[in-house]
């Protein structure tokens, strides 16, 4: 089990069981373990999901994004899912964005 600290300062646990579940359902993502943790800690922006979930989004290149879905439950939380996408995310729907100087 590893822990990432969200932008709100909440520890997000990624258990071995949860990781196995993610990889079983999204086998193309097996090599992204470290990127999932980095995405929670330092996303390009955060979107609001359903039922209180948050979606941390990080660019993996020009046309590929990693989206990590998680919930902040008091002082501890569990990563729920993640996926890569070529879909463009719109800034107007974001919960919070990474500050950029450009």
KOLSENU-216108 format. One record per atom (N, C-alpha, C): atom name; x, y, z; residue in three letters; residue number from 1. Coordinates in steps of 0.05 Angstrom, whole numbers, plus 5000, padded with zeros to 4 digits. Layout:
N
{atomo->CA | c1->X | c2->Y | c3->Z | residuo->ALA | num->NUM}
...
This chain:
102
{atomo->N | c1->5017 | c2->4976 | c3->5000 | residuo->UNK | num->1}
{atomo->CA | c1->5000 | c2->5000 | c3->5000 | residuo->UNK | num->1}
{atomo->C | c1->5018 | c2->5025 | c3->5000 | residuo->UNK | num->1}
{atomo->N | c1->5010 | c2->5044 | c3->4983 | residuo->UNK | num->2}
{atomo->CA | c1->5023 | c2->5070 | c3->4983 | residuo->UNK | num->2}
{atomo->C | c1->5003 | c2->5092 | c3->4988 | residuo->UNK | num->2}
{atomo->N | c1->5013 | c2->5115 | c3->4996 | residuo->UNK | num->3}
{atomo->CA | c1->4996 | c2->5137 | c3->5003 | residuo->UNK | num->3}
{atomo->C | c1->5005 | c2->5162 | c3->4988 | residuo->UNK | num->3}
{atomo->N | c1->4986 | c2->5176 | c3->4976 | residuo->UNK | num->4}
{atomo->CA | c1->4991 | c2->5202 | c3->4963 | residuo->UNK | num->4}
{atomo->C | c1->4976 | c2->5223 | c3->4979 | residuo->UNK | num->4}
{atomo->N | c1->4986 | c2->5247 | c3->4981 | residuo->UNK | num->5}
{atomo->CA | c1->4973 | c2->5268 | c3->4995 | residuo->UNK | num->5}
{atomo->C | c1->4959 | c2->5286 | c3->4975 | residuo->UNK | num->5}
{atomo->N | c1->4932 | c2->5288 | c3->4977 | residuo->UNK | num->6}
{atomo->CA | c1->4917 | c2->5304 | c3->4958 | residuo->UNK | num->6}
{atomo->C | c1->4923 | c2->5334 | c3->4961 | residuo->UNK | num->6}
{atomo->N | c1->4914 | c2->5350 | c3->4943 | residuo->UNK | num->7}
{atomo->CA | c1->4917 | c2->5379 | c3->4945 | residuo->UNK | num->7}
{atomo->C | c1->4905 | c2->5391 | c3->4970 | residuo->UNK | num->7}
{atomo->N | c1->4885 | c2->5377 | c3->4981 | residuo->UNK | num->8}
{atomo->CA | c1->4871 | c2->5386 | c3->5005 | residuo->UNK | num->8}
{atomo->C | c1->4886 | c2->5376 | c3->5030 | residuo->UNK | num->8}
{atomo->N | c1->4908 | c2->5362 | c3->5026 | residuo->UNK | num->9}
{atomo->CA | c1->4923 | c2->5352 | c3->5049 | residuo->UNK | num->9}
{atomo->C | c1->4913 | c2->5326 | c3->5061 | residuo->UNK | num->9}
{atomo->N | c1->4895 | c2->5312 | c3->5046 | residuo->UNK | num->10}
{atomo->CA | c1->4883 | c2->5287 | c3->5055 | residuo->UNK | num->10}
{atomo->C | c1->4900 | c2->5264 | c3->5044 | residuo->UNK | num->10}
{atomo->N | c1->4908 | c2->5245 | c3->5062 | residuo->UNK | num->11}
{atomo->CA | c1->4922 | c2->5221 | c3->5052 | residuo->UNK | num->11}
{atomo->C | c1->4903 | c2->5203 | c3->5036 | residuo->UNK | num->11}
{atomo->N | c1->4912 | c2->5195 | c3->5012 | residuo->UNK | num->12}
{atomo->CA | c1->4896 | c2->5178 | c3->4994 | residuo->UNK | num->12}
{atomo->C | c1->4911 | c2->5151 | c3->4993 | residuo->UNK | num->12}
{atomo->N | c1->4898 | c2->5130 | c3->5002 | residuo->UNK | num->13}
{atomo->CA | c1->4911 | c2->5104 | c3->5003 | residuo->UNK | num->13}
{atomo->C | c1->4906 | c2->5089 | c3->4977 | residuo->UNK | num->13}
{atomo->N | c1->4926 | c2->5077 | c3->4966 | residuo->UNK | num->14}
{atomo->CA | c1->4924 | c2->5060 | c3->4943 | residuo->UNK | num->14}
{atomo->C | c1->4933 | c2->5032 | c3->4952 | residuo->UNK | num->14}
{atomo->N | c1->4913 | c2->5015 | c3->4959 | residuo->UNK | num->15}
{atomo->CA | c1->4920 | c2->4988 | c3->4969 | residuo->UNK | num->15}
{atomo->C | c1->4927 | c2->4969 | c3->4946 | residuo->UNK | num->15}
{atomo->N | c1->4940 | c2->4948 | c3->4953 | residuo->UNK | num->16}
{atomo->CA | c1->4946 | c2->4927 | c3->4934 | residuo->UNK | num->16}
{atomo->C | c1->4921 | c2->4915 | c3->4922 | residuo->UNK | num->16}
{atomo->N | c1->4901 | c2->4911 | c3->4939 | residuo->UNK | num->17}
{atomo->CA | c1->4875 | c2->4900 | c3->4929 | residuo->UNK | num->17}
{atomo->C | c1->4862 | c2->4919 | c3->4909 | residuo->UNK | num->17}
{atomo->N | c1->4862 | c2->4945 | c3->4915 | residuo->UNK | num->18}
{atomo->CA | c1->4850 | c2->4964 | c3->4896 | residuo->UNK | num->18}
{atomo->C | c1->4866 | c2->4966 | c3->4870 | residuo->UNK | num->18}
{atomo->N | c1->4892 | c2->4965 | c3->4872 | residuo->UNK | num->19}
{atomo->CA | c1->4909 | c2->4966 | c3->4848 | residuo->UNK | num->19}
{atomo->C | c1->4904 | c2->4942 | c3->4831 | residuo->UNK | num->19}
{atomo->N | c1->4902 | c2->4918 | c3->4843 | residuo->UNK | num->20}
{atomo->CA | c1->4896 | c2->4893 | c3->4828 | residuo->UNK | num->20}
{atomo->C | c1->4869 | c2->4896 | c3->4814 | residuo->UNK | num->20}
{atomo->N | c1->4849 | c2->4907 | c3->4827 | residuo->UNK | num->21}
{atomo->CA | c1->4823 | c2->4911 | c3->4815 | residuo->UNK | num->21}
{atomo->C | c1->4824 | c2->4930 | c3->4791 | residuo->UNK | num->21}
{atomo->N | c1->4839 | c2->4951 | c3->4794 | residuo->UNK | num->22}
{atomo->CA | c1->4842 | c2->4970 | c3->4772 | residuo->UNK | num->22}
{atomo->C | c1->4855 | c2->4957 | c3->4748 | residuo->UNK | num->22}
{atomo->N | c1->4877 | c2->4943 | c3->4753 | residuo->UNK | num->23}
{atomo->CA | c1->4892 | c2->4931 | c3->4731 | residuo->UNK | num->23}
{atomo->C | c1->4877 | c2->4908 | c3->4718 | residuo->UNK | num->23}
{atomo->N | c1->4861 | c2->4894 | c3->4733 | residuo->UNK | num->24}
{atomo->CA | c1->4845 | c2->4872 | c3->4722 | residuo->UNK | num->24}
{atomo->C | c1->4824 | c2->4883 | c3->4702 | residuo->UNK | num->24}
{atomo->N | c1->4814 | c2->4907 | c3->4708 | residuo->UNK | num->25}
{atomo->CA | c1->4794 | c2->4919 | c3->4691 | residuo->UNK | num->25}
{atomo->C | c1->4805 | c2->4938 | c3->4669 | residuo->UNK | num->25}
{atomo->N | c1->4830 | c2->4946 | c3->4673 | residuo->UNK | num->26}
{atomo->CA | c1->4843 | c2->4965 | c3->4654 | residuo->UNK | num->26}
{atomo->C | c1->4872 | c2->4955 | c3->4651 | residuo->UNK | num->26}
{atomo->N | c1->4876 | c2->4932 | c3->4638 | residuo->UNK | num->27}
{atomo->CA | c1->4903 | c2->4920 | c3->4637 | residuo->UNK | num->27}
{atomo->C | c1->4923 | c2->4938 | c3->4622 | residuo->UNK | num->27}
{atomo->N | c1->4914 | c2->4956 | c3->4605 | residuo->UNK | num->28}
{atomo->CA | c1->4933 | c2->4973 | c3->4591 | residuo->UNK | num->28}
{atomo->C | c1->4945 | c2->4994 | c3->4609 | residuo->UNK | num->28}
{atomo->N | c1->4936 | c2->4996 | c3->4634 | residuo->UNK | num->29}
{atomo->CA | c1->4946 | c2->5016 | c3->4653 | residuo->UNK | num->29}
{atomo->C | c1->4966 | c2->5004 | c3->4673 | residuo->UNK | num->29}
{atomo->N | c1->4973 | c2->4979 | c3->4670 | residuo->UNK | num->30}
{atomo->CA | c1->4990 | c2->4966 | c3->4690 | residuo->UNK | num->30}
{atomo->C | c1->5016 | c2->4980 | c3->4696 | residuo->UNK | num->30}
{atomo->N | c1->5027 | c2->4994 | c3->4678 | residuo->UNK | num->31}
{atomo->CA | c1->5053 | c2->5008 | c3->4683 | residuo->UNK | num->31}
{atomo->C | c1->5051 | c2->5036 | c3->4694 | residuo->UNK | num->31}
{atomo->N | c1->5027 | c2->5044 | c3->4703 | residuo->UNK | num->32}
{atomo->CA | c1->5023 | c2->5072 | c3->4712 | residuo->UNK | num->32}
{atomo->C | c1->5021 | c2->5075 | c3->4742 | residuo->UNK | num->32}
{atomo->N | c1->5030 | c2->5057 | c3->4757 | residuo->UNK | num->33}
{atomo->CA | c1->5026 | c2->5058 | c3->4787 | residuo->UNK | num->33}
{atomo->C | c1->5037 | c2->5084 | c3->4798 | residuo->UNK | num->33}
{atomo->N | c1->5063 | c2->5090 | c3->4793 | residuo->UNK | num->34}
{atomo->CA | c1->5075 | c2->5115 | c3->4803 | residuo->UNK | num->34}
{atomo->C | c1->5060 | c2->5140 | c3->4793 | residuo->UNK | num->34}
{atomo->N | c1->5052 | c2->5139 | c3->4768 | residuo->UNK | num->35}
{atomo->CA | c1->5039 | c2->5163 | c3->4756 | residuo->UNK | num->35}
{atomo->C | c1->5012 | c2->5168 | c3->4770 | residuo->UNK | num->35}
{atomo->N | c1->4998 | c2->5146 | c3->4779 | residuo->UNK | num->36}
{atomo->CA | c1->4973 | c2->5150 | c3->4793 | residuo->UNK | num->36}
{atomo->C | c1->4978 | c2->5166 | c3->4819 | residuo->UNK | num->36}
{atomo->N | c1->4998 | c2->5158 | c3->4834 | residuo->UNK | num->37}
{atomo->CA | c1->5004 | c2->5172 | c3->4859 | residuo->UNK | num->37}
{atomo->C | c1->5012 | c2->5201 | c3->4854 | residuo->UNK | num->37}
{atomo->N | c1->5029 | c2->5205 | c3->4833 | residuo->UNK | num->38}
{atomo->CA | c1->5038 | c2->5232 | c3->4826 | residuo->UNK | num->38}
{atomo->C | c1->5014 | c2->5250 | c3->4818 | residuo->UNK | num->38}
{atomo->N | c1->4995 | c2->5238 | c3->4803 | residuo->UNK | num->39}
{atomo->CA | c1->4972 | c2->5252 | c3->4793 | residuo->UNK | num->39}
{atomo->C | c1->4954 | c2->5262 | c3->4817 | residuo->UNK | num->39}
{atomo->N | c1->4951 | c2->5246 | c3->4837 | residuo->UNK | num->40}
{atomo->CA | c1->4936 | c2->5254 | c3->4861 | residuo->UNK | num->40}
{atomo->C | c1->4950 | c2->5277 | c3->4875 | residuo->UNK | num->40}
{atomo->N | c1->4977 | c2->5275 | c3->4878 | residuo->UNK | num->41}
{atomo->CA | c1->4992 | c2->5295 | c3->4892 | residuo->UNK | num->41}
{atomo->C | c1->4996 | c2->5321 | c3->4877 | residuo->UNK | num->41}
{atomo->N | c1->4998 | c2->5319 | c3->4850 | residuo->UNK | num->42}
{atomo->CA | c1->5005 | c2->5343 | c3->4834 | residuo->UNK | num->42}
{atomo->C | c1->4990 | c2->5343 | c3->4808 | residuo->UNK | num->42}
{atomo->N | c1->4963 | c2->5344 | c3->4809 | residuo->UNK | num->43}
{atomo->CA | c1->4947 | c2->5344 | c3->4784 | residuo->UNK | num->43}
{atomo->C | c1->4950 | c2->5370 | c3->4768 | residuo->UNK | num->43}
{atomo->N | c1->4945 | c2->5368 | c3->4742 | residuo->UNK | num->44}
{atomo->CA | c1->4943 | c2->5392 | c3->4726 | residuo->UNK | num->44}
{atomo->C | c1->4917 | c2->5407 | c3->4733 | residuo->UNK | num->44}
{atomo->N | c1->4896 | c2->5392 | c3->4738 | residuo->UNK | num->45}
{atomo->CA | c1->4871 | c2->5403 | c3->4749 | residuo->UNK | num->45}
{atomo->C | c1->4854 | c2->5381 | c3->4761 | residuo->UNK | num->45}
{atomo->N | c1->4834 | c2->5389 | c3->4776 | residuo->UNK | num->46}
{atomo->CA | c1->4816 | c2->5370 | c3->4790 | residuo->UNK | num->46}
{atomo->C | c1->4787 | c2->5376 | c3->4781 | residuo->UNK | num->46}
{atomo->N | c1->4773 | c2->5355 | c3->4774 | residuo->UNK | num->47}
{atomo->CA | c1->4745 | c2->5357 | c3->4766 | residuo->UNK | num->47}
{atomo->C | c1->4727 | c2->5346 | c3->4789 | residuo->UNK | num->47}
{atomo->N | c1->4703 | c2->5355 | c3->4790 | residuo->UNK | num->48}
{atomo->CA | c1->4683 | c2->5343 | c3->4808 | residuo->UNK | num->48}
{atomo->C | c1->4671 | c2->5319 | c3->4794 | residuo->UNK | num->48}
{atomo->N | c1->4670 | c2->5297 | c3->4809 | residuo->UNK | num->49}
{atomo->CA | c1->4657 | c2->5273 | c3->4798 | residuo->UNK | num->49}
{atomo->C | c1->4630 | c2->5269 | c3->4810 | residuo->UNK | num->49}
{atomo->N | c1->4619 | c2->5246 | c3->4807 | residuo->UNK | num->50}
{atomo->CA | c1->4593 | c2->5239 | c3->4819 | residuo->UNK | num->50}
{atomo->C | c1->4595 | c2->5231 | c3->4848 | residuo->UNK | num->50}
{atomo->N | c1->4575 | c2->5236 | c3->4863 | residuo->UNK | num->51}
{atomo->CA | c1->4573 | c2->5227 | c3->4891 | residuo->UNK | num->51}
{atomo->C | c1->4597 | c2->5235 | c3->4908 | residuo->UNK | num->51}
{atomo->N | c1->4607 | c2->5259 | c3->4904 | residuo->UNK | num->52}
{atomo->CA | c1->4629 | c2->5269 | c3->4921 | residuo->UNK | num->52}
{atomo->C | c1->4657 | c2->5260 | c3->4912 | residuo->UNK | num->52}
{atomo->N | c1->4659 | c2->5246 | c3->4890 | residuo->UNK | num->53}
{atomo->CA | c1->4685 | c2->5238 | c3->4880 | residuo->UNK | num->53}
{atomo->C | c1->4699 | c2->5261 | c3->4867 | residuo->UNK | num->53}
{atomo->N | c1->4725 | c2->5260 | c3->4868 | residuo->UNK | num->54}
{atomo->CA | c1->4742 | c2->5280 | c3->4854 | residuo->UNK | num->54}
{atomo->C | c1->4758 | c2->5265 | c3->4833 | residuo->UNK | num->54}
{atomo->N | c1->4765 | c2->5279 | c3->4811 | residuo->UNK | num->55}
{atomo->CA | c1->4780 | c2->5268 | c3->4789 | residuo->UNK | num->55}
{atomo->C | c1->4805 | c2->5285 | c3->4785 | residuo->UNK | num->55}
{atomo->N | c1->4828 | c2->5274 | c3->4793 | residuo->UNK | num->56}
{atomo->CA | c1->4853 | c2->5288 | c3->4788 | residuo->UNK | num->56}
{atomo->C | c1->4862 | c2->5281 | c3->4760 | residuo->UNK | num->56}
{atomo->N | c1->4869 | c2->5302 | c3->4744 | residuo->UNK | num->57}
{atomo->CA | c1->4877 | c2->5298 | c3->4717 | residuo->UNK | num->57}
{atomo->C | c1->4905 | c2->5308 | c3->4712 | residuo->UNK | num->57}
{atomo->N | c1->4921 | c2->5292 | c3->4698 | residuo->UNK | num->58}
{atomo->CA | c1->4948 | c2->5300 | c3->4691 | residuo->UNK | num->58}
{atomo->C | c1->4954 | c2->5293 | c3->4662 | residuo->UNK | num->58}
{atomo->N | c1->4967 | c2->5310 | c3->4648 | residuo->UNK | num->59}
{atomo->CA | c1->4974 | c2->5305 | c3->4621 | residuo->UNK | num->59}
{atomo->C | c1->4998 | c2->5286 | c3->4620 | residuo->UNK | num->59}
{atomo->N | c1->4996 | c2->5266 | c3->4601 | residuo->UNK | num->60}
{atomo->CA | c1->5018 | c2->5247 | c3->4597 | residuo->UNK | num->60}
{atomo->C | c1->5030 | c2->5252 | c3->4570 | residuo->UNK | num->60}
{atomo->N | c1->5026 | c2->5275 | c3->4559 | residuo->UNK | num->61}
{atomo->CA | c1->5036 | c2->5282 | c3->4532 | residuo->UNK | num->61}
{atomo->C | c1->5017 | c2->5301 | c3->4519 | residuo->UNK | num->61}
{atomo->N | c1->5021 | c2->5305 | c3->4493 | residuo->UNK | num->62}
{atomo->CA | c1->5003 | c2->5324 | c3->4479 | residuo->UNK | num->62}
{atomo->C | c1->4974 | c2->5316 | c3->4478 | residuo->UNK | num->62}
{atomo->N | c1->4968 | c2->5290 | c3->4475 | residuo->UNK | num->63}
{atomo->CA | c1->4940 | c2->5283 | c3->4471 | residuo->UNK | num->63}
{atomo->C | c1->4931 | c2->5260 | c3->4489 | residuo->UNK | num->63}
{atomo->N | c1->4945 | c2->5256 | c3->4511 | residuo->UNK | num->64}
{atomo->CA | c1->4938 | c2->5234 | c3->4529 | residuo->UNK | num->64}
{atomo->C | c1->4937 | c2->5244 | c3->4558 | residuo->UNK | num->64}
{atomo->N | c1->4917 | c2->5236 | c3->4572 | residuo->UNK | num->65}
{atomo->CA | c1->4913 | c2->5245 | c3->4600 | residuo->UNK | num->65}
{atomo->C | c1->4909 | c2->5221 | c3->4618 | residuo->UNK | num->65}
{atomo->N | c1->4918 | c2->5224 | c3->4643 | residuo->UNK | num->66}
{atomo->CA | c1->4912 | c2->5204 | c3->4663 | residuo->UNK | num->66}
{atomo->C | c1->4892 | c2->5217 | c3->4683 | residuo->UNK | num->66}
{atomo->N | c1->4870 | c2->5203 | c3->4688 | residuo->UNK | num->67}
{atomo->CA | c1->4850 | c2->5212 | c3->4706 | residuo->UNK | num->67}
{atomo->C | c1->4848 | c2->5193 | c3->4729 | residuo->UNK | num->67}
{atomo->N | c1->4851 | c2->5203 | c3->4754 | residuo->UNK | num->68}
{atomo->CA | c1->4850 | c2->5186 | c3->4778 | residuo->UNK | num->68}
{atomo->C | c1->4825 | c2->5195 | c3->4793 | residuo->UNK | num->68}
{atomo->N | c1->4807 | c2->5176 | c3->4798 | residuo->UNK | num->69}
{atomo->CA | c1->4782 | c2->5181 | c3->4812 | residuo->UNK | num->69}
{atomo->C | c1->4785 | c2->5173 | c3->4841 | residuo->UNK | num->69}
{atomo->N | c1->4779 | c2->5191 | c3->4859 | residuo->UNK | num->70}
{atomo->CA | c1->4782 | c2->5185 | c3->4888 | residuo->UNK | num->70}
{atomo->C | c1->4762 | c2->5201 | c3->4904 | residuo->UNK | num->70}
{atomo->N | c1->4759 | c2->5193 | c3->4929 | residuo->UNK | num->71}
{atomo->CA | c1->4742 | c2->5208 | c3->4948 | residuo->UNK | num->71}
{atomo->C | c1->4759 | c2->5216 | c3->4972 | residuo->UNK | num->71}
{atomo->N | c1->4754 | c2->5239 | c3->4982 | residuo->UNK | num->72}
{atomo->CA | c1->4767 | c2->5248 | c3->5007 | residuo->UNK | num->72}
{atomo->C | c1->4747 | c2->5242 | c3->5030 | residuo->UNK | num->72}
{atomo->N | c1->4753 | c2->5223 | c3->5046 | residuo->UNK | num->73}
{atomo->CA | c1->4735 | c2->5215 | c3->5068 | residuo->UNK | num->73}
{atomo->C | c1->4748 | c2->5222 | c3->5094 | residuo->UNK | num->73}
{atomo->N | c1->4740 | c2->5244 | c3->5106 | residuo->UNK | num->74}
{atomo->CA | c1->4752 | c2->5256 | c3->5130 | residuo->UNK | num->74}
{atomo->C | c1->4782 | c2->5257 | c3->5127 | residuo->UNK | num->74}
{atomo->N | c1->4797 | c2->5243 | c3->5143 | residuo->UNK | num->75}
{atomo->CA | c1->4826 | c2->5245 | c3->5142 | residuo->UNK | num->75}
{atomo->C | c1->4839 | c2->5222 | c3->5127 | residuo->UNK | num->75}
{atomo->N | c1->4824 | c2->5203 | c3->5116 | residuo->UNK | num->76}
{atomo->CA | c1->4835 | c2->5183 | c3->5099 | residuo->UNK | num->76}
{atomo->C | c1->4816 | c2->5176 | c3->5076 | residuo->UNK | num->76}
{atomo->N | c1->4827 | c2->5166 | c3->5054 | residuo->UNK | num->77}
{atomo->CA | c1->4811 | c2->5160 | c3->5031 | residuo->UNK | num->77}
{atomo->C | c1->4824 | c2->5138 | c3->5015 | residuo->UNK | num->77}
{atomo->N | c1->4809 | c2->5127 | c3->4996 | residuo->UNK | num->78}
{atomo->CA | c1->4819 | c2->5106 | c3->4980 | residuo->UNK | num->78}
{atomo->C | c1->4816 | c2->5114 | c3->4951 | residuo->UNK | num->78}
{atomo->N | c1->4836 | c2->5108 | c3->4935 | residuo->UNK | num->79}
{atomo->CA | c1->4834 | c2->5113 | c3->4906 | residuo->UNK | num->79}
{atomo->C | c1->4814 | c2->5094 | c3->4895 | residuo->UNK | num->79}
{atomo->N | c1->4795 | c2->5104 | c3->4879 | residuo->UNK | num->80}
{atomo->CA | c1->4774 | c2->5087 | c3->4869 | residuo->UNK | num->80}
{atomo->C | c1->4779 | c2->5076 | c3->4841 | residuo->UNK | num->80}
{atomo->N | c1->4790 | c2->5091 | c3->4823 | residuo->UNK | num->81}
{atomo->CA | c1->4794 | c2->5082 | c3->4796 | residuo->UNK | num->81}
{atomo->C | c1->4814 | c2->5101 | c3->4782 | residuo->UNK | num->81}
{atomo->N | c1->4821 | c2->5093 | c3->4759 | residuo->UNK | num->82}
{atomo->CA | c1->4838 | c2->5111 | c3->4743 | residuo->UNK | num->82}
{atomo->C | c1->4835 | c2->5102 | c3->4714 | residuo->UNK | num->82}
{atomo->N | c1->4842 | c2->5120 | c3->4696 | residuo->UNK | num->83}
{atomo->CA | c1->4841 | c2->5113 | c3->4668 | residuo->UNK | num->83}
{atomo->C | c1->4857 | c2->5133 | c3->4652 | residuo->UNK | num->83}
{atomo->N | c1->4866 | c2->5125 | c3->4629 | residuo->UNK | num->84}
{atomo->CA | c1->4878 | c2->5144 | c3->4610 | residuo->UNK | num->84}
{atomo->C | c1->4857 | c2->5152 | c3->4590 | residuo->UNK | num->84}
{atomo->N | c1->4860 | c2->5175 | c3->4578 | residuo->UNK | num->85}
{atomo->CA | c1->4841 | c2->5184 | c3->4559 | residuo->UNK | num->85}
{atomo->C | c1->4854 | c2->5202 | c3->4539 | residuo->UNK | num->85}
{atomo->N | c1->4844 | c2->5202 | c3->4515 | residuo->UNK | num->86}
{atomo->CA | c1->4852 | c2->5221 | c3->4495 | residuo->UNK | num->86}
{atomo->C | c1->4832 | c2->5243 | c3->4492 | residuo->UNK | num->86}
{atomo->N | c1->4811 | c2->5242 | c3->4509 | residuo->UNK | num->87}
{atomo->CA | c1->4790 | c2->5262 | c3->4509 | residuo->UNK | num->87}
{atomo->C | c1->4801 | c2->5288 | c3->4520 | residuo->UNK | num->87}
{atomo->N | c1->4793 | c2->5310 | c3->4509 | residuo->UNK | num->88}
{atomo->CA | c1->4802 | c2->5336 | c3->4518 | residuo->UNK | num->88}
{atomo->C | c1->4785 | c2->5344 | c3->4542 | residuo->UNK | num->88}
{atomo->N | c1->4798 | c2->5353 | c3->4563 | residuo->UNK | num->89}
{atomo->CA | c1->4783 | c2->5362 | c3->4587 | residuo->UNK | num->89}
{atomo->C | c1->4780 | c2->5392 | c3->4585 | residuo->UNK | num->89}
{atomo->N | c1->4757 | c2->5402 | c3->4591 | residuo->UNK | num->90}
{atomo->CA | c1->4751 | c2->5431 | c3->4589 | residuo->UNK | num->90}
{atomo->C | c1->4757 | c2->5444 | c3->4616 | residuo->UNK | num->90}
{atomo->N | c1->4771 | c2->5466 | c3->4614 | residuo->UNK | num->91}
{atomo->CA | c1->4779 | c2->5481 | c3->4639 | residuo->UNK | num->91}
{atomo->C | c1->4754 | c2->5491 | c3->4654 | residuo->UNK | num->91}
{atomo->N | c1->4733 | c2->5498 | c3->4640 | residuo->UNK | num->92}
{atomo->CA | c1->4710 | c2->5510 | c3->4654 | residuo->UNK | num->92}
{atomo->C | c1->4696 | c2->5490 | c3->4672 | residuo->UNK | num->92}
{atomo->N | c1->4701 | c2->5464 | c3->4668 | residuo->UNK | num->93}
{atomo->CA | c1->4688 | c2->5444 | c3->4686 | residuo->UNK | num->93}
{atomo->C | c1->4706 | c2->5435 | c3->4708 | residuo->UNK | num->93}
{atomo->N | c1->4729 | c2->5448 | c3->4712 | residuo->UNK | num->94}
{atomo->CA | c1->4748 | c2->5439 | c3->4732 | residuo->UNK | num->94}
{atomo->C | c1->4742 | c2->5449 | c3->4760 | residuo->UNK | num->94}
{atomo->N | c1->4748 | c2->5433 | c3->4779 | residuo->UNK | num->95}
{atomo->CA | c1->4745 | c2->5439 | c3->4807 | residuo->UNK | num->95}
{atomo->C | c1->4768 | c2->5457 | c3->4817 | residuo->UNK | num->95}
{atomo->N | c1->4791 | c2->5452 | c3->4808 | residuo->UNK | num->96}
{atomo->CA | c1->4815 | c2->5467 | c3->4815 | residuo->UNK | num->96}
{atomo->C | c1->4836 | c2->5462 | c3->4794 | residuo->UNK | num->96}
{atomo->N | c1->4852 | c2->5482 | c3->4788 | residuo->UNK | num->97}
{atomo->CA | c1->4873 | c2->5479 | c3->4768 | residuo->UNK | num->97}
{atomo->C | c1->4900 | c2->5485 | c3->4779 | residuo->UNK | num->97}
{atomo->N | c1->4920 | c2->5472 | c3->4767 | residuo->UNK | num->98}
{atomo->CA | c1->4947 | c2->5477 | c3->4774 | residuo->UNK | num->98}
{atomo->C | c1->4954 | c2->5505 | c3->4765 | residuo->UNK | num->98}
{atomo->N | c1->4968 | c2->5520 | c3->4781 | residuo->UNK | num->99}
{atomo->CA | c1->4977 | c2->5546 | c3->4772 | residuo->UNK | num->99}
{atomo->C | c1->4999 | c2->5544 | c3->4752 | residuo->UNK | num->99}
{atomo->N | c1->4998 | c2->5559 | c3->4731 | residuo->UNK | num->100}
{atomo->CA | c1->5019 | c2->5559 | c3->4711 | residuo->UNK | num->100}
{atomo->C | c1->5027 | c2->5587 | c3->4705 | residuo->UNK | num->100}
{atomo->N | c1->5052 | c2->5591 | c3->4699 | residuo->UNK | num->101}
{atomo->CA | c1->5062 | c2->5618 | c3->4694 | residuo->UNK | num->101}
{atomo->C | c1->5061 | c2->5626 | c3->4665 | residuo->UNK | num->101}
{atomo->N | c1->5053 | c2->5607 | c3->4647 | residuo->UNK | num->102}
{atomo->CA | c1->5052 | c2->5613 | c3->4619 | residuo->UNK | num->102}
{atomo->C | c1->5024 | c2->5619 | c3->4609 | residuo->UNK | num->102}
